Amino acid sequence: MSINILLKSIGVLLLLFITCKIINIKSSIAIRRRPVSRLVAAGGIFMAAALIVQIGVEFSPLNYSVFETDTLKSIADICFLLGFLFLGAGFRKWALALQELEYLEGELKTANQVLSRQTSELRLREDMYESITTAVTDAIFMLDAQGKIVFCNPAAATIFEYEDGELLGYDLHSLLAPSRYHADFARGFGRFMHNGTGKAVRHTIQAAALRKDGREFPMEVSVSPIFYNESWHALGILRDISAQVEHERQTADLARQLRQAQKMEAVGTLAGGIAHDFNNILTAILGYGELAKHAVVAGKGAGEYIELVLQAGRRARDLVRQILFFSRQQEQERQPISPHLIVNEVLKLLRASLPATIEISQSIDNCAQIMSDPTLLHQVLMNLCTNAAHAMENQNGRLTVELACVEVSAADLPENGKFKPASYVRLRVSDTGCGIAENVKERIFDPYFTTKEVGKGTGLGLSVVQGIVSSHGGWLTVDSVVDKGTSFAVYLPAIETETITLKDRKGADAEPVINGGESLIFVDDEEIIADLGRLLLERLGYRVTAATSGNEALEIFKKSPEDYDLLIVDQVMPGLSGMQLAKEVMAIKPEMAVIICTGNYEQLNEEEALAQGIRAVVMKPLVEDNLGPVIRKVFGE
């Protein structure tokens, strides 16, 4: 019996020990729930009671017991049975709780894995979004319901030239310019927050924005509604289109320049087409005018009138040359000239042509010389003075022409950086006319742009002036006040050289050409020009044979080649052209001198002609002061 008690005691203790260990190891809310604890506790109590009763029965210390020994044994056995039943029920509950715990632990582990994966994906997505918003060059911003910026990417700060993060809390309308748009923006934003509509909603519009230093720049902006943090926000994308606008402006300028170039090409084609015939007409006017002037009695009024006709003819000749120069960009021969002589000559001519209501005031210094062609400077001054006269039309006014040599410092130079401080000849033409409006001033140098009525201007005057001045390495400025007047100033580089005269521009004052009585053939398909050439050259002392076609001249030359020293021939003729006739003549007599005349350099390549043995190329119209010196130069070679 003692052994039975010992074994039961050891079993109970071992069972309690294992139970406590398991409960401590698996300590959890699920296992410690009250039903499990009570069942285990009850089982333990019954097992303890059974053990105590069994011990009492075995050692019989309780003689006073009212129970019989067999009864006590029965009670002990019942307690053991109840203890085992309660413990079994408790263990069953514990097993179910443990199973539930393992399931929950599995679910928790799965949930933790899913959460960890989602957290990684979210972090990766956040990194990707941050990389995108950081890398994109457009400004991305989010506005709250009050229109304040609650988010913006680094590009927004870069575009507006703020520090990173400085834009947060700004009202977007404070970044817009000009300020008159602010009220419209506030109303539009309020409408957007109310019903999600607006001009920029899911559309791209152009507007103006303001950088931190106050400079305006063009932008494109679009806005979309977005629900964020339980409220509606505005998500906007803004793009700085300054470079695009500048590119479009340059493209438009190039297109405009192309159209102007095409217009000038048309002018050149037209001018080249009519130059030959027009120069033949001028040749007749100037040539017969010179003959008439020599024929009249000196000191009579007719001579003065003829001189005015010759001056007008020379202006027409210079105008044709200038149109050809401007339209074809031909370089004209330049030489050192004294500009005051040109200015004085133009002013004399202007006085006779301007209305008496215009007073001419002049201040002409005998200043330094410039490298130019007299015709070009004459054209500049005539165009400026003509425009000034038109500005004072039908009203009293004063035309002021000033010529002086000035020292231009770096501070007074144009901002384009093309010019250097030096001595310049300044020609200023001022008037007291209607002035130039600001919206017109930037276009006055455009070819064909004119504010004059139809028939009173071509729009070429100032563009010709600008082209000539630029080709001389100079520049011009304009100052104008509406209803007060306008002043143009032309700056041309001065040179240091000896003063020259302009006798070559004044046929009446030109010294007679000395000749040796050589025999010439003069060929032009127009009989009036052929006859005029004969008369002019005979007056200079040459023996002249005139012909009106290349074939006729060739037959005359073939009869006695040794009788002729020089052939002067027009380039454009029916049948044999000037070059073709020259080749036929030089094939017969290689030493024969040939001068070719042309009304347009486009009709003849001068360098090629000289390379083939032509001695000189002379531009029409033909008069004594341009043909006579060339002949003497050819014979002097």
ABEGO torsion letter per residue (X at the ends): XAAAAAAAAAAAAAAAAAAAAAAAAABBAAAABAAAAAAAAAAAAAAAAAAAAAAAAAAGABAABABBAAAAAAAAAAAAAAAAAAAAAAAAAAAAAAAAAAAAAAAAAAAAAAAAAAAAAAAAAAAAAAAAAAABABBBBBBBAAGBBABBBAAAAAAAGBBBGAABGBBAAAABOBAAAAAAAAAAAAAAAAAGBEAABGBBBBBBBBBAAGBBBBBBBBBBBBBBGGBBBBBBBBBBAAAAAAAAAAAAAAAAAAAAAAAAAAAAAAAAAAAAAAAAAAAAAAAAAAAAAAABBBGBAAAAAAAAAAAAAAAAAAAAAAAAAAAAGBBBBBBBBBAAAAAAAAAAAAAAABBAABBBBBBBBBBBBBBBBAAAAAAAAAAAAAAAAAAABGBBBBBBBBBBBBBBBAAABBAAGABBBBBBBBBBBBBABAEBBAAAAAAAABBGBBABBBGABAGAAAAAAAAAAAAAGBBBBBBBBBGAEBBBBBBBBBBBBBBBBAAAABAAABBBBBBAGBBBBBBBABAAAAAAAAAAAAAAGBBBBBBABAAAAAAAAAABAAABABBBBBABBBEBBAAAAAAAAAAABAABBBBBBBABAAABBAAAAAAAGBABBBBOBBBAAAAAAAAAAAAAX
